[in-house]
């Protein structure tokens, strides 16, 4: 009976590991997409701020010309 219990436990563990691997294959690409969107949103905001500061500098230094 102990051997049967071990085989059942082993089989259940194997199934869980296989299911986890399949779930990861589905979830990871979506997480990457979301992470990329978040990064691009943040980068866009930072780039706009940099350009605004650059324009302010141009106006400050060369605005009277």
N, C-alpha and C positions, 0 to 999 in steps of 0.2 A: 504494500500500500504506500509506503514511503517513496518508492520509485515512481509510482503513478503520480503522486502529489508533486514530485520534483519535475516530472515531464510536463504536467499541466502548468506549473508555475513558469517553467522555462518557455513553454509555448505562448503563454499570456504575455510574458516579458518581451518575447520576440515580436509579437503582434503590436504591442505598444510602441516599441522602438521603430518598427516599420511605419506605423501610423504617424509618429512624431516626425520622421524623415519626410514623409509625404506632405504633412502639414507645413513643414519648413519650406519645402519647394514651392508651395503655393503662397506663403506669407512673405517670404524674404523679398521677392521681386516687388511686391506692393510696398513694403517698408522702404525699399531703395527709392522707389518713385516718390513717395511722400517726403523722404529725406531730401531728395534732389529739389523738389518743389520748395520746401522750406528754405533750403540753401539759396536758391535763386531769388526768392522773395527777399531774403535778408540782404543778399548781394545787390539787388536792384535798389533797395533803400539806401544802402551805404554808397553806392555809385552816384545816386542822385545828390546825396549830401556832399560828396566830393566835388561834383560839378558845380553845385551852388556855391561852395567855398571858393572854387577857382574863379567863378564869375565875380564874386565879391572882391577877390584880390585884384582881378583885372580892372574893375571899376575903381577901386581904391588907388591903384598905382597909375592907371592910364585913363581914368575917367575924364580928366580935363583936356585931353588932347583931341 
